[in-house]
Amino acid sequence: MAISLLLIVLTVMGLALCWRQLDHRADRKAMHELAASQPEAPPIFAAGMVAALPDPARRYFLYTIAPGTPLATVARVSMGGRFGLGTKDKPGYLDFTATQLLAMPSGFVWKMQAKRGLMRLSGSDSQRWTRFWLLGLLPIARLGGDPDHTRSAFGRYVAEAVFWTPAAVLPGPGVVWEGLDAHRARVTVEHRGLSQSVDVTVAADGQPTEVRFQRWSNANSAKRYQRQPFGGYLSDFRSFGGFRLPTHVEAGNHFDTAQYFPFFVADVTAIELSYA
C-alpha cells in the first residue's frame, strides 16, 4: 500500500513537472516571436517627428528619446521588487524577480519568480494567458484565452509601452495623441479591434511622472469585469541606448481612490533594446 501510494505521488509530481516544462517552453516561444517583431532597420528619431503634437506630448517624446536614436519598439526589461496579492489593509507582498518582453502592439510576456518565507510562486503573464504555480508543482491559476483577459492585458501593455518603449507610441497608424492640459496628454492605441487610452502626466522638462487609465478589470469586490481606474508613478530615470526610461515604477488598481495601493512595486535592473 505504501509503495503504491509512493508511486502515485511520484507519477503525479512527474506529470506536474512535465506540465511546468511545457509552460516554460511556451514562454520562450512567445518571447522569441515578440522579439522578432523588432524593426530590422528602424527609423532614426528627430524632433520634427513630434513637432505637431500637443505641447505635453511633444515634451514627453523629447525627454524620453534622444535625437539620432534608432526607434526600437521592443524591449527586454529585467526587474525585481514587490508584488502584492492582497488588499490595501493586507497587501500580502512577495519579493519577486522577473523578465518582461514588451512588444506593443503585438503583446508581452512577463515571466516571474516570487517568494515570501517558505512560499514560492512562479509563472508568467501575457496577452494570451496568466499561469502561476505554487512551489513549481501546483498550478494555482490558469486564465486567459477569452475577450476579457485579452482586453485587460491590452490595457496593461499599452500603458507600459508609454514608459518603457516610447518609440512604440509615436504618432502613426493606430496611435493618436491629444492634449488634456498644460501637463497632461492622452494617447489612444487601436489594434485588432481593441482600443485603449492612457493619460500621461509630464513635468516641465517633459519627464513622465504618472500614468493612469481606465482598465478592463475584475479586481473588485464583485469580481466582475468593468472599466476602473488603474495607474502609477514613475521615477529614477536612466538612459538605455538613447532612451531615457524609469527604473522605479509603483502601480495598482483603483488609482487615485481610497482603495488604491501599489500592488506592483518594481526596480528595473536592465533594459535591452536590440535592433535585430
C-alpha positions in Angstrom: 0.0 0.0 0.0 2.7 2.4 1.0 4.7 1.6 -2.2 1.6 2.1 -4.4 0.9 5.5 -2.8 4.5 6.5 -3.3 4.3 5.5 -7.0 1.1 7.6 -7.4 2.7 10.6 -5.7 5.9 10.3 -7.9 3.8 9.9 -11.0 1.7 13.0 -10.2 4.8 15.0 -9.4 6.4 13.8 -12.7 3.3 14.9 -14.7 3.3 18.3 -12.9 7.0 18.8 -13.8 6.3 17.9 -17.4 3.4 20.3 -17.5 5.5 23.1 -15.9 8.2 22.5 -18.6 5.6 22.9 -21.3 4.7 26.3 -19.8 8.4 27.3 -19.8 8.6 26.2 -23.5 5.5 28.3 -24.3 7.0 31.3 -22.5 10.3 31.0 -24.5 8.4 30.6 -27.8 6.2 33.6 -27.2 9.2 35.8 -26.2 11.1 34.7 -29.3 8.1 35.6 -31.5 7.7 39.0 -29.9 11.4 39.8 -30.1 11.2 39.0 -33.8 8.8 41.9 -34.3 11.6 44.4 -33.6 12.2 46.5 -36.8 15.3 45.3 -38.6 16.2 48.9 -39.7 14.3 51.2 -37.5 14.0 54.9 -38.5 16.0 57.5 -36.5 14.3 59.8 -34.1 14.2 63.5 -35.0 12.4 66.3 -33.2 10.4 67.1 -36.3 8.5 63.8 -35.9 6.7 65.2 -32.9 6.7 68.9 -33.6 2.9 69.0 -34.4 1.9 67.2 -31.2 0.3 69.0 -28.2 2.9 70.5 -26.0 2.9 68.0 -23.2 3.2 65.1 -25.6 5.9 66.8 -27.6 7.9 67.4 -24.4 7.4 63.8 -23.3 9.0 62.4 -26.5 11.8 64.9 -26.5 12.6 63.9 -22.9 12.4 60.1 -23.4 14.0 59.8 -26.9 17.3 61.5 -27.8 17.7 62.8 -31.3 19.5 60.3 -33.5 18.2 57.2 -31.6 17.1 54.2 -33.6 13.4 53.7 -32.9 13.4 50.3 -31.3 9.8 49.3 -30.3 10.6 46.1 -28.5 12.4 45.9 -25.1 13.5 43.2 -22.7 13.1 44.5 -19.2 14.7 42.8 -16.2 13.3 43.8 -12.8 12.8 43.0 -9.1 10.6 44.3 -6.4 7.4 43.5 -4.5 4.1 42.0 -5.8 1.0 42.2 -3.6 -1.6 39.5 -3.7 -3.9 41.1 -1.1 -5.7 44.4 -0.3 -4.7 47.8 0.9 -5.1 46.7 4.5 -3.3 43.4 4.0 -1.2 43.7 0.8 0.5 40.3 1.2 3.6 41.3 -0.6 6.0 38.8 -2.1 9.5 39.6 -3.3 9.9 38.9 -7.0 12.3 38.9 -9.9 11.0 39.0 -13.5 11.9 39.4 -17.1 9.5 41.0 -19.5 9.4 41.0 -23.3 7.4 44.1 -24.3 6.3 44.5 -27.9 3.4 46.8 -28.2 1.0 46.4 -30.0 1.7 42.7 -30.6 1.9 41.7 -26.9 4.1 41.0 -23.9 5.3 38.2 -21.7 6.1 38.8 -18.0 8.0 35.8 -16.6 8.4 35.9 -12.8 9.5 34.1 -9.6 8.3 35.3 -6.2 8.7 34.3 -2.6 7.7 35.0 1.0 9.1 32.9 3.7 8.7 29.3 2.5 6.2 30.2 -0.1 7.4 30.1 -3.7 5.3 31.3 -6.6 6.3 31.3 -10.3 4.7 31.7 -13.7 4.0 34.1 -16.5 1.5 36.7 -17.7 0.8 37.7 -21.3 -2.0 38.9 -23.5 -2.8 35.2 -24.1 -2.6 33.7 -20.6 -2.0 34.0 -16.9 -0.3 30.9 -15.4 1.0 30.7 -11.9 2.5 27.8 -10.0 3.0 27.2 -6.3 6.4 25.5 -5.5 6.7 24.8 -9.2 4.4 21.8 -8.8 0.8 23.0 -8.1 -1.0 25.0 -10.8 -3.0 27.7 -8.9 -4.0 30.0 -11.8 -4.8 29.1 -15.4 -6.5 32.1 -17.0 -6.7 33.6 -20.5 -7.9 32.8 -24.0 -11.1 34.9 -23.6 -12.0 38.5 -24.6 -12.0 39.8 -21.0 -8.4 38.7 -20.4 -7.2 39.9 -23.8 -8.8 43.4 -23.2 -7.4 43.7 -19.7 -3.9 42.7 -20.8 -4.0 45.2 -23.7 -4.6 48.0 -21.3 -1.6 46.9 -19.2 0.9 46.7 -22.1 -0.2 49.8 -23.8 0.4 51.7 -20.5 3.8 50.1 -20.0 4.8 51.0 -23.6 4.3 54.6 -22.6 7.1 54.5 -20.1 9.3 51.6 -21.3 9.1 51.7 -25.1 8.1 55.2 -26.1 9.0 54.6 -29.8 6.1 52.2 -29.9 3.6 55.0 -29.1 4.9 57.6 -31.6 2.0 59.0 -33.6 1.1 56.9 -36.6 -1.5 54.3 -37.8 -3.5 53.3 -34.7 -1.8 55.7 -32.4 -3.3 59.2 -31.7 -2.2 61.8 -29.2 -4.3 64.7 -27.8 -3.6 67.3 -25.2 -5.6 67.5 -21.9 -4.0 70.5 -20.3 -0.5 72.0 -19.9 0.9 69.0 -18.2 -1.1 66.0 -19.4 -1.6 64.3 -22.7 -3.6 61.3 -23.8 -2.6 58.6 -26.2 -5.1 56.2 -27.7 -3.9 53.0 -29.3 -6.2 50.8 -31.5 -5.1 47.3 -32.6 -7.2 44.4 -33.9 -10.5 45.7 -32.6 -9.1 46.8 -29.2 -8.8 50.4 -28.1 -7.0 51.8 -25.0 -6.4 55.4 -23.9 -3.7 56.2 -21.4 -3.1 59.6 -19.8 0.5 60.6 -19.0 1.5 63.5 -16.7 4.8 65.2 -17.6 7.0 67.6 -15.6 8.2 70.9 -17.0 11.2 69.2 -18.6 9.0 66.5 -20.2 9.7 63.7 -17.8 6.7 61.4 -17.4 5.8 61.2 -13.8 2.5 59.4 -13.8 0.3 57.2 -16.0 -3.4 56.5 -15.5 -6.1 54.8 -17.5 -9.4 53.1 -17.3 -8.6 49.4 -17.3 -10.9 46.5 -18.1 -10.5 44.5 -14.9 -12.3 42.2 -12.4 -10.0 43.4 -9.4 -13.0 44.5 -7.4 -15.2 43.1 -4.6 -17.8 41.7 -7.1 -15.1 40.0 -9.2 -16.9 41.4 -12.2 -15.1 42.8 -15.3 -15.6 46.5 -15.7 -13.7 49.7 -16.5 -12.0 51.0 -13.4 -9.0 53.3 -12.7 -5.5 51.9 -12.8 -2.3 53.8 -12.7 1.1 54.5 -11.1 4.1 56.7 -10.6 7.4 56.7 -12.5 10.9 57.8 -11.1 14.6 57.1 -11.2 15.1 57.7 -14.9 18.2 56.3 -16.6 19.5 56.2 -20.2 19.3 53.0 -22.3 20.6 53.2 -25.8 19.3 56.7 -26.4 16.0 56.2 -24.4 15.5 57.9 -21.0 13.3 55.4 -19.1 12.0 55.0 -15.5 13.7 52.3 -13.4 11.2 52.6 -10.5 7.5 52.0 -11.0 4.7 51.8 -8.5 1.3 50.9 -9.8 -2.1 49.4 -8.8 -5.8 49.1 -9.2 -8.3 51.8 -8.2 -5.7 54.5 -8.8 -6.4 57.8 -7.1 -9.2 56.4 -4.9 -9.3 55.3 -1.3 -8.9 51.7 -2.3 -5.6 52.3 -4.1 -2.4 50.6 -3.0 0.7 49.8 -5.2 0.5 46.0 -5.6 3.3 46.3 -8.2 6.5 47.9 -7.0 9.4 47.3 -9.4 13.0 48.4 -9.7 14.5 47.8 -13.2 18.0 46.3 -13.3 18.3 46.3 -17.1 16.5 47.2 -20.3 17.8 45.7 -23.6 16.7 47.3 -26.9 18.3 45.2 -29.7 18.0 46.2 -33.3 17.5 42.7 -34.8 
